[in-house]
Each structure stands twice: as C-alpha cells, then as structure tokens.
C-alpha cells in the first residue's frame, strides 16, 4: 500500500488556496518619530549613568540605565535594567551534546505526570465506520461544485486542479485504508516504544504493514515518536515524545497538553476544565507554581530546573482579551554556570542546530496543568574555567555595536504598505548567561555571554503583535571570553 506521507502538506495547500480573506489587523496609536539628536559615542553615554557599588554579597545591583541613538539616527536604544550586576571574573565553559529521549525516560516522565493511571496509544486508530464517514465526506468534497463553493468561483484552472488532485489523493487514501481497518477499535495500552512518525498520523498510517519500534536509538534522519492519551485529575491529556537527528537539525522532546476538539479555541478548551481564573495569579501563586514545576521535573528524572512564572490574560479567537487568566512559565536547567541560559528568540540557527534546552509550562492559578513542552535536552561533558573580559570592555563593545544598528536590523514584521519612521529597542534585561556554540557535528559548548534582551517597536507602524509575535528578542550577545559579537544567524541557536 502506498503511504501518503505528504498528505498533510498537500492539505495545508488546499486550506491556503481556500482562504477567503486577509488577517484582521488591530490598529494601535502610531509611535513617535525617532529623534536622532543623541549620537552614539563614548561621550554621549555618560559613565555616571551607571552606578557602580561596593562588590559585596549584600549590595544593591549596579544597574544599567542609558539612552542611545544609532549613528544614522534610525534606531533609538533604551537600556533600563536596575538588576544588572556586572560581570564575574571567571565562569566555566561546558561541553554538551544532544540527549536522546529513551523509553525508560518517557516511562518515568509519564509516571511523574499521571501517577498510576494507564496511558493508551493515541493518533491513527480509526474503525471502518469512521473511515466510511470520511470517504463519504471527501466524495462530496472532490466534486467541482464543492470545490468552487469552498474556494471561490474565481479559481484559475491550475488552482482548481491543485485543489481537486489534493482532495482526490485524500479520498484515495481513505478508500484503501478502509480495506485494512478493523471493524471496531479497542484502546491499546501504551507500550512506551517509539515508532516512525507516520505510524501515529491518521492520514499517513499504513494499515497493511508492521512498523519498526525503538527504545533507545533510531536510524539517523528518521523521525520517531511516542503518542499516548491519559488522565490527570479527571482531565484528558495528550502525551508525546519525539526524537530525530538529521543533517542540519535535531530534536529530543517530551510534551503534554489538554486534549481538545480540533478547531476549538485554546481559551475555550482551558475554560472547559473549570480551572481558569477571572483574576491574575497572586505572587504567592506564582512562586508556588515555580516550585511545583521544579519538583515535577525532578520527579521526571531530569535534574534540577529553575522556573520564572508570570500571570497572563488569555485571548479570544478574535483577538480580544478574554478576562480569564493562567500562569505561564519558562524553565532552564541548573548547571555549573549559575545563571540563566540565553534563549535565542529570533533568527534561524545554522547547520547542526536544534531547539534550545528549555521547558515551557502553562497552568491554572490553582496549579492545574494545561501544557508542558520540554525540548532540546542535552548531556553534559567536560567543563573548564575561563577568565572573562572586564565590564568596561563589554560596555565599549556594546555601544560600538549598537551604533551600527539600522532599520534593516529589525525583527518586527511590517507590511509592504507600512511606512516606518524609525526603530526603538527597549532593552529591559542585561544579563550574563550561557549560549550554545557549535563545536562540531551535534556537539556544542555553553559559553558565557552578556545578553541584551528586550522588545522593539517600529515607529509609525501599527502594532501587529497580536498576530505576529516577533517583537521580543535577544538583540545583542557578546562572547565574554574575548569580547566578540555573536551573530546568531551563523553561530548557532
């Protein structure tokens, strides 16, 4: 039986062709014109704007507060971080490599999340009756009348044929699947074995073959997954793990989320659990969520992690605020470098890149889990202590680099019809962290860096952040071993 592995990609083309309008754009007040009267020079950034204090354990952080403008006047930079506390004299450089997620790891993670509750395979299983319903629907969907109704009468012949052939391929798949599908589906208990990704997908599963299984290895270039359904505190969840290493990319991850009906807005799915709150989480609830998350990762056997939690209001599907709140958390592994790793939020990584090691969790104010995504897991190797450049050197490099910023360096999305008047970068966190630098094929070093993190806005252009979540980033990374600037587009991610 021919497997239609690319059906989902073709289906996405169908949806694209059938789009009937553009995304609604939310208008916000335009930003002010960029003032270019503060040239970025050593003289303009007065040293007294940064207050250095006595270097004792119980001192007030020195902070970094400064306003600058690029040499060509296009970019305004506002640095405002009262918590910045300088640069240590030395930090370790740690060798790391991707960490495969094994069956035993997934079994322990599932036990930490679901306890003794059983998990069942989730994904491709369909009975003949269910497949028959899909066949009936696509037999109608492949007709000229249905295509024209869904995608418009103004389709070109080429566009029409693309949609028709895509729908016909889906129909053919279900007709062939029907011949091999069972009459009834009996839930199969999860065996914690990884299988090729197409095994789990409804529109690529081949009912006529036996798929290979893996526990602690997989062929290079093959995506393998484990997909299950389980219950925690009376709520249904989907639980998944994924492994792949191929040229240019790797991913080793574990995730879970509240089971939802396809097309249901996330806010409605979360509200249906009965655990969303009408008020933001208190500080006590945020700290408790951080502790619970760290304990969960510990029980999963994944070491010590630290989390930062914040209250977040959810959006309705139309982009309006829902007046319902949850807690979102970012977590990072605690290693020899006693600081937060730098998470590159923009620009693609190079060859041999993969997700940064991180953990994202969404929960209710009362701690009910909605979502967990753990990815980019790494194994540690040898570490070596390294002397760092001075604060004065780092500041000089930062100012010189910022002086060369132009409008073309923006990460914010703008439409062709927009007329930008300037770029403002509001840097709210200047911190020493670690950055994953490639050293070979799937091998890296965590190197100490000075990171300038914040948000940017394009002056004179509406704020599209509701639809394009691309305004927050690490705008500048300085390698603290030698003062070089790390180009995230070529040096790793």
Secondary structure, DSSP 8 states (H G I E B T S, - for coil): ----TTHHHHHHHHHHHT--S----------------SB-STTTS-GGGS-----STT-----EEEEEE-TTS-EEEEEEETT-----SEEEEEEEEE----HHHHHHHHHHHHTT---EE-SS---HHHHHHHHHHHHHHTSHHHHHHHH-TT--HHHHHHHHHHHHHHHHHHHHHHHHS-SS----B----EEEHHHH-TTT--TTS---EESS---TT--EEEEEEEEETTEEEEEEEEEEEETTEEEEEEEEEE---TT--HHHHHHHTT--BSS---HHHHHHHHHHHHHHHHHTT---EEEEEEEEEEE-TTS-EEEEEEEEEEEEE--SS-S-B----SS---TTEE--SEEEEEE-TT--EEEEEEE--EEEEEEEEEE---HHHHHHHHHHHHHT--GGG--S---TT----EEEEEEEEEEEEEEEEEEETTEEEEEEEEEEEEEEEEETS---TTT---SEEEEEEEETTT--B--TTTS--
